[in-house]
Structure formats: structure tokens, C-alpha cells
């Protein structure tokens, strides 16, 4: 089996899994209980939270644990909207994850105005256009750090400076960036991410809410680690998240260099085929390579590769039922490329043999087309 879909999810790291099992066995009590086992669980969560806060350079009190990045995105967007009901304008982009698009659509159905920032020729946010969109009643800017389908890294540091100068809240989903590329979070008011993209467990994400930002919780009732998200604390998941994040940050440079070598090999070989266009440019992170193969149906080819024990994707796993890549179309304005795109996502776990086998299968499929 060859797995080339790491941007959809990653396998849990052995160290992370061992950490999860240890805490689940030995510190399973409700962390808000007053007995000794509850206090032990509370201490484990406090230590994990301090570790995450140190790595992300935030205050531990700013961390809100959620079930996933989708919940974090919904909490940020709906929570701020509930807090400031008189501001009805939000700025976003065509590159956002469905967990950002859906709550924005919900707000749009309730008299909110949603504006889309333009992309420049590199598929990055046009900062001049973004500035021109800001109004007196702008509630927030919600823009992704890395496009999940093409991997293009966005200028979120500059967006943060602009938002601060205009006194507008900035929410950013950094799920595809976390642990994969250096990123400065200091200019972001609300930050969403998830553990399962960095070799952690599914079922745990977080929202960083700066002390200067305010929101109304979506879940009320019951004590937790924070007043902004009720529910029994997820002891083992939190500790496993911290372990995954620590490993990702400690090994980031080594992992990036490893993936860069793999990507260069893949790009050099894919560039030999006239039928293939590469949609990920020089601004893309190393881990994501999006291509279009003229004349194919993306979904059909994902199944074809699957039948040869190769896992990749046509687009984001959470993009919905549409048969084209919104990101590729937004960047290329080419419907043919958007409907014939494949996302190959790499990892430090990927090997050259994996890529050679993938290329062999790709050549077989192209020969079937008469290439």
C-alpha cells in the first residue's frame, strides 16, 4: 500500500499513541474532580497545555480544546458573530475549508454580507484588495494559512498586520500549516488547528482565542478546561496532541528537507508529460503537490489508483460532492484543470520507492489514454 494522502489525515505516531494509552490508563479521571486521581488528570492537562502554549508562543489561558478544527472554526466565526451582533460584514476567500464556508453561508442567510478577497497571479491573497474591502461594520477577516488543495502558503503575517491596523479581528485556520512550515501566529486573534494532520489522534483540535478577542461559546453547561467550551476534558487526547505537536516542531526542519527531496524528484518526473500541468507553485509548502491531467475525471482516477493500492485524492476530503477543485479553479481560472486535478500529499514517511511505484502506475494509466 502506498499512501499519498497525508493532507487528508496522517497515521498516529507510535510515541503519540503510547502517550495516549498511558494517560487513558493512568489519568482517566475527570480533571475537575477533587480527589487525587482527578488532580493527577488535571496536572497532566496543565502540563500538556503549557507545552502547546510554549511551542505556539501563546498564553496557556488562550487555548480552547475542541473536538476538531471544524468545531474550532465554527466556534470562532459563530461565536464572534454572536458577541458583536451589530457588525454584519465578514471577509474571506474562495480557498477556505468547508468548516469555514458553511458557517459563513449560515450567517449570510441571516443578513450578513460576505466578501471574497481576490487572489493575485500566484494564487495568494491580494492585500490591496483585502484592505479595500474593510468597512466600518467589518466583523472579522477569516482566511486560511495554507490552501489544502494546492498547498499555497498565504501571506497571513501581512494580513495580521493589516487587520491590526484596521482594528478588525483576524481568524485563521492553520491546520495545513501547523508543523509543516514556519509560521508566525503573533498577528492572529483566533487560530484553529487539529491534531490528526500532525500524526496525532482524531477527535481533538483547538482554538486559540487571544485575550483581546471575545466570543460567545457554542456549547454551554458543565465545567471544562475553559469557560468557552464546556464538556468533560479529553485528558488522553489533549496529552497526545501535545506530544504530536512537540514531535512536529522538534523535527520540522528535518522533515521539510526530507519531503523537499521527494517533491523535487516527483516534480522532475511529472514535468516530462505534456498532458500534466502542475498547479502548486513556488509558494506552496513542500508537502502538497497538486497536478491536473488533461482529459481525466479526477474521481475516477482516484478510484483507479486505489485499485492499484495507491491512496491519493482529487481535492480536500471535506470539500463536498462537487466534481471540481474550487481552489484550482480560483487560482487557474481553468475549468478543465479544476475538473482533472489530483492532490498528492507527501510526508517524511514517504519513500522514493513509493514515488517510483506511483509513477509506474501513472505511466500505465497514461498509456491506456494513448499518451
Secondary structure, 3 states (H helix, E strand, C coil): CEECECCCCCCCCHHHHHHHHHHHHHCCCCCCCCCHHHHHHHHHHHHHHHHHHHHHCCCHHHEEEECCHHHHHHHHHHHHHHHCCCCCEEEECCCCCHHHHHHHHHHHCCCCEEEECCECCCCCECHHHHHHHCCCCEEEEECCCECCCCCEECCHHHHHHHHHHCCCEEEEECCCCCCCCCCCCCCCCEEEEECCCCCCCCCCEEEEECCCCCCCCCCCCCCCCCCCCCCCCCHHHHHHHHHHHHHHHHCHHHHHHHHHHHHHHHHHHHCCCCCEEECCCCCECCCEEEEEECCCCHHHHHHHHHHCCEECECCCCCCCCCCCCHHHHHHHCCHHHHHCEEEEECCCCCCHHHHHHHHHHHHHHHHHHCC
